[in-house]
Amino acid sequence: MGHDHHAQSYLETCMVSSSLSVSSKSEGDTIFPFRISLKAPILLKSMFGYKGTDAVEGIAVDVSKIRELQLSPDIFKKMPNIRLLKLYAPLNERSCNVHLPIGLESFSHKLRCLEWNGYPSMTLPVETFCPENLVMLCMPHSRVKKLWDGAQDLVNLKEIDLYGSRQLMELPDLSKASKLEILNVSHCVNLYHVHPSIMSLSKIVDLILYGCKNLKTLHARAIKNLFVNGCLNLKEFSLAS
């Protein structure tokens, strides 16, 4: 999967080990990578409470190597230039236990790739986060119930992946996601509603609904790859040309 540079950043100490790369801008806009070895669980509030977080452009962390992650609500608000945020777990590996009791305040408006395995909140902080630069939203096994209310400015969004987000109940208005090509909500077992704006998405190629056993109606345009296997309660189904 291609992203901007996989700039990766971390700091501080604890109990399991993990290896991370950090890329940050120096004077003259040269990117200098360096590596840091960590021992976790990690308290991100202290990790990112150092000077220079405005230079961080990307973070990529294998969270399967971390037992516990405690985040403060303003953790990513302190990184206004971050474009890639990737908290991932390899296939069949466990994700870490994330503590984020009151949700996040915001993400950077420059964010282009948001990949977070097991995202712990019920929604995204769209009241303070403008997702117009977002190209990929990948949150498998998240606790999201719904992404947002209303139509968001998603002019650059090409992929949404919410695989296995068992609490997801509905998909929002995607009418402004005119470049969307891939929508994967397979095994979202409580999904019952797909917003009719899906009919307006002319560039969508893959609509993946495997195992959405509570989905009852689906009205979509003719799509190259449409997967509805395991949608056991689908009663009303139509495709428009």
C-alpha positions, -999 to +999 in steps of 0.1 A: +000+000+000+016+033-010+017+063+013+037+095+016+070+088+034+065+063+063+078+088+088+077+073+122+081+088+156+084+078+193+101+084+226+102+071+263+105+038+282+087+007+296+082-031+293+080-046+258+104-038+230+097-021+197+118-005+169+106+026+151+119+050+125+115+088+128+117+112+099+116+149+107+124+181+088+156+199+095+166+234+083+166+234+045+138+208+044+161+178+043+146+146+057+169+128+082+157+094+093+169+079+126+159+049+147+148+046+183+144+014+204+114+015+228+103-006+257+066-003+263+037+001+276+039+036+263+024+068+277+020+089+246+012+120+265+048+122+278+062+107+246+050+136+225+053+163+252+087+174+238+097+203+216+096+196+179+063+178+174+054+203+148+082+188+127+066+153+128+051+144+094+044+107+099+041+080+125+040+042+118+039+018+148+032-019+149+008-019+179+009-057+182+042-052+200+028-030+226+006-041+255-010-009+267-013+025+251-027+055+270-035+086+250-044+121+260-073+138+240-050+165+226-021+141+216-024+146+178-035+182+181+001+189+190+013+177+156-002+201+131+020+189+102+014+151+105+003+136+072+005+099+079-007+082+111-004+044+110-011+024+141-013-011+126-012-048+135-001-075+111-027-100+100-037-124+128-017-104+153-034-089+184-037-051+187-028-034+219-053-022+245-058+016+240-070+038+267-087+069+254-116+075+278-130+108+264-120+105+228-096+127+207-099+164+203-086+165+167-063+153+140-041+175+118-060+191+088-030+179+067-036+143+075-037+122+043-035+086+056-053+075+088-047+038+095-056+027+130-062-009+139-087-011+167-095+027+168-110+030+203-136+058+200-172+056+187-168+084+162-142+106+145-136+142+159-150+159+128-162+189+147-125+200+150-110+179+122-114+189+085-108+157+065-106+173+031-070+161+026-077+125+037-070+100+010-072+067+030-093+059+061-084+025+073-097+014+107-102-024+109-116-038+141-125-003+154-151+005+180-168+031+157-206+032+158-207+059+131-180+079+115-197+113+115-230+132+110-239+150+078-218+153+046-181+160+052-158+175+026-141+143+014-129+155-020-097+134-019-109+103-002-103+071-022-106+043+003-126+035+034-118+002+052-138-006+084-134-044+082-146-061+114-159-030+131-186-049+149-202-019+166-207+001+133-244+006+127-246+030+097-226+045+070-228+083+067-235+106+038-207+101+013-220+124-014-189+146-013-165+116-015-165+119-053-132+100-057-141+071-035-130+038-051-130+012-023-155+008+005-149-022+028-173-028+056-171-066+056-180-084+089-195-052+104-222-074+119-244-046+133-244-025+101-280-020+092-280+011+070-259+022+040-266+058+031-283+063-003-255+087-013-237+056-024-258+059-055-239+091-065-204+076-063-194+071-100-158+060-093-164+033-068-150+000-079-152-023-048-181-024-024-174-051+001-202-061+024-193-097+033-210-109+065-231-078+072-258-100+086-280-071+099-281-052+066-317-052+053-317-029+023-291-019-003-296+005-032-264+012-052-252+019-087-238-008-109-203-015-094-175-036-108-170-056-077-199-060-053-197-086-025-228-094-004-220-129+007-233-136+042-258-107+042-284-131+055-311-105+062-309-085+029-345-082+018-344-052-005-317-049-031-313-029-063-286-017-087-290+013-109-270+018-141 
